[in-house]
Amino acid sequence: MSDRSTIVKGANKFGTPINFATEETLQSIAGMVGSVYDYLVVTYPNTTTEVYTFKTGGSGGTTVSVVTIVYTDTTKEFISTVTKS
């Protein structure tokens, strides 16, 4: 995992503070998953990409979905692509 990652357990369901996105944005991304998860890790592989990995069974558990958001530039004002796997 890169040193530019933020870990949020339970997708902020347990009141964990988040600073990488607004609660509304996180809920929108989580709504794309369509599966039960209890762990979320967010990584920033570069200045314009965010990767949200949803898992069951904690940090070492099974990945149930990955959502990748690529922005047009480092301001992150406009989204270029969103992919789900």
C-alpha positions in Angstrom: 0.0 0.0 0.0 1.3 3.4 -0.9 2.2 6.0 1.8 -0.5 8.2 0.3 -3.4 6.0 1.4 -6.3 6.7 3.8 -8.0 3.8 5.6 -11.6 4.1 6.7 -13.2 1.2 8.4 -16.9 0.6 7.8 -17.1 3.3 5.1 -17.6 5.9 7.9 -20.6 4.0 9.3 -19.0 4.1 12.7 -18.3 7.8 12.7 -14.7 7.5 11.6 -13.6 11.0 10.4 -12.7 11.3 6.8 -10.9 14.1 5.0 -10.4 12.7 1.4 -14.0 13.3 0.3 -17.3 14.7 1.5 -19.7 12.3 3.2 -22.0 12.7 0.2 -19.3 11.7 -2.2 -18.3 8.7 -0.2 -22.0 7.5 0.0 -22.4 7.9 -3.7 -19.3 5.8 -4.4 -20.4 3.2 -1.8 -23.8 3.0 -3.5 -22.0 1.7 -6.7 -20.7 -1.3 -4.8 -24.0 -3.2 -4.4 -22.4 -5.7 -2.0 -22.0 -5.9 1.8 -18.6 -4.7 3.0 -17.1 -3.9 6.3 -13.8 -2.3 5.3 -12.8 0.4 2.9 -9.3 1.5 1.9 -8.7 4.5 -0.3 -5.4 4.9 -2.2 -4.0 7.7 -4.3 -1.7 6.2 -6.9 -1.1 9.6 -8.4 -2.3 13.2 -8.1 -5.4 12.6 -10.3 -6.6 9.1 -9.3 -8.4 7.8 -6.3 -9.0 4.0 -5.9 -11.7 2.8 -3.4 -11.3 -0.8 -2.4 -14.3 -2.4 -0.6 -13.7 -5.6 1.4 -15.5 -8.1 3.7 -13.5 -9.6 6.6 -11.4 -6.6 7.4 -8.2 -5.4 5.9 -7.0 -8.9 5.0 -10.4 -10.0 3.8 -12.0 -10.5 0.4 -12.2 -7.6 -2.0 -15.8 -7.3 -3.1 -15.5 -4.2 -5.4 -13.0 -1.6 -6.6 -14.0 1.9 -7.8 -11.4 4.0 -9.6 -12.0 7.7 -10.2 -9.7 9.6 -12.5 -9.9 13.4 -12.6 -9.0 15.7 -15.5 -6.4 17.5 -13.4 -5.0 17.9 -9.9 -7.8 20.2 -8.8 -10.1 17.2 -8.9 -12.9 19.5 -9.9 -14.0 17.5 -13.0 -14.1 13.7 -13.3 -12.6 12.1 -16.4 -13.6 8.5 -15.8 -15.1 6.2 -13.2 -14.7 2.5 -13.4 -16.0 -0.3 -11.2 -14.6 -3.8 -11.0 
